[in-house]
Amino acid sequence: MLVRLAAAVRGRCDAEALAVMAAARRRLLADTTELLLHDPGAGPGGRGGGVRRSTVAAVARRSSGAAAYHRLLCRLAELAGDGIILELGTALGLGTLALAAGAPAATLHTIEGDPALARRAATLFRQQGLRRTTLHTSTFDEVLPSLTRRLPRLDLLFLDGHHEKDATLRYFSLLLPLLHPESLVIVDDIRWSRGMWQAWQTLRRHHRVTASVDLLRMGILLFEPAPHRRRLTWWPHLSH
Ligand SMILES: C[S@@+](CC[C@H](N)C(=O)[O-])C[C@H]1O[C@@H](n2cnc3c(N)ncnc32)[C@H](O)[C@@H]1O
């Protein structure tokens, strides 16, 4: 898996998929529609959730990160093939679009606790015809107990919401029984706060994690049997 991961990080996402992702991003960045947001997680800058006004364009700029990281996400998703992908934190759906572009045959579940964002993501998924994607509009805590009972396994887990140490570790523990030796876990924003950095360090040392790769903004955990635990840092190729 480490060899396949290295190839994916260096690789290139399909040109047609890139064009679709770029067009969707451009549309959202130009959309000045007002939103009343209820972030159930750590909120912007870790200042807590609460209710605040924003616009679609501002959310696209802030919570969906650099376009280059979505291109990387697309390449990583290819490793899931026709498996099962779970994303915690949909926001406007740009990350989901990248995952679906990289793994069009995969079954994708994504969870968003903010109803206004979830409605926007649902519109995007309809426009893009993402038929293998299920959007769950609720908090992770509400959805995960029943979802984990229904899923046979997880091939790719993208932890990208509720960026607090305890919450991140809790969601990882809850989903751990679904992970297998070929699974991939992507933890986003590992340098976003002290707590996220501590969560990442704890996860790297978890007894089931056999290799971890620090890609600067995100970290990847691997579970395939190995004689030694490997901790790597790679500079991702973000230009393609
Ligand atoms: C960083 S954004 C996700 C970005 C998205 N994955 C992407 O790549 O475009 C995090 C999202 O997680 C949602 N969120 C945070 N904590 C949550 C929770 N406990 N339950 C449900 N959603 C949550 C927030 O409302 C926010 O929209």
Ligand as a Chemical Component Dictionary entry (heavy atoms), coordinates in Angstrom:
data_LIG
# 
_chem_comp.id                   LIG 
_chem_comp.type                 NON-POLYMER 
_chem_comp.pdbx_formal_charge   0 
_chem_comp.three_letter_code    LIG 
# 
loop_
_chem_comp_atom.comp_id 
_chem_comp_atom.atom_id 
_chem_comp_atom.alt_atom_id 
_chem_comp_atom.type_symbol 
_chem_comp_atom.charge 
_chem_comp_atom.model_Cartn_x 
_chem_comp_atom.model_Cartn_y 
_chem_comp_atom.model_Cartn_z 
_chem_comp_atom.pdbx_ordinal 
LIG C1  C1  C 0  -13.300 21.596 6.869  1  
LIG S1  S1  S 1  -14.988 21.469 6.528  2  
LIG C2  C2  C 0  -15.069 20.124 5.403  3  
LIG C3  C3  C 0  -14.469 20.411 4.055  4  
LIG C4  C4  C 0  -14.717 19.325 3.036  5  
LIG N1  N1  N 0  -14.330 18.001 3.531  6  
LIG C5  C5  C 0  -13.944 19.621 1.770  7  
LIG O1  O1  O 0  -12.864 19.030 1.551  8  
LIG O2  O2  O -1 -14.418 20.443 0.968  9  
LIG C6  C6  C 0  -15.614 20.740 7.994  10 
LIG C7  C7  C 0  -17.133 20.570 8.001  11 
LIG O3  O3  O 0  -17.451 19.665 9.040  12 
LIG C8  C8  C 0  -18.690 20.059 9.614  13 
LIG N2  N2  N 0  -18.688 19.530 10.997 14 
LIG C9  C9  C 0  -17.826 19.846 11.999 15 
LIG N3  N3  N 0  -18.104 19.141 13.110 16 
LIG C10 C10 C 0  -19.173 18.346 12.817 17 
LIG C11 C11 C 0  -19.908 17.386 13.562 18 
LIG N4  N4  N 0  -19.594 17.096 14.833 19 
LIG N5  N5  N 0  -20.940 16.754 12.943 20 
LIG C12 C12 C 0  -21.239 17.045 11.649 21 
LIG N6  N6  N 0  -20.567 17.947 10.881 22 
LIG C13 C13 C 0  -19.543 18.589 11.458 23 
LIG C14 C14 C 0  -18.681 21.576 9.556  24 
LIG O4  O4  O 0  -19.996 22.087 9.563  25 
LIG C15 C15 C 0  -17.901 21.844 8.268  26 
LIG O5  O5  O 0  -18.775 22.096 7.208  27 
# 
loop_
_chem_comp_bond.comp_id 
_chem_comp_bond.atom_id_1 
_chem_comp_bond.atom_id_2 
_chem_comp_bond.value_order 
_chem_comp_bond.pdbx_ordinal 
LIG C1  S1  SING 1  
LIG S1  C2  SING 2  
LIG S1  C6  SING 3  
LIG C2  C3  SING 4  
LIG C3  C4  SING 5  
LIG C4  N1  SING 6  
LIG C4  C5  SING 7  
LIG C5  O1  DOUB 8  
LIG C5  O2  SING 9  
LIG C6  C7  SING 10 
LIG C7  O3  SING 11 
LIG C7  C15 SING 12 
LIG O3  C8  SING 13 
LIG C8  N2  SING 14 
LIG C8  C14 SING 15 
LIG N2  C9  SING 16 
LIG N2  C13 SING 17 
LIG C9  N3  DOUB 18 
LIG N3  C10 SING 19 
LIG C10 C11 SING 20 
LIG C10 C13 DOUB 21 
LIG C11 N4  SING 22 
LIG C11 N5  DOUB 23 
LIG N5  C12 SING 24 
LIG C12 N6  DOUB 25 
LIG N6  C13 SING 26 
LIG C14 O4  SING 27 
LIG C14 C15 SING 28 
LIG C15 O5  SING 29 
# 
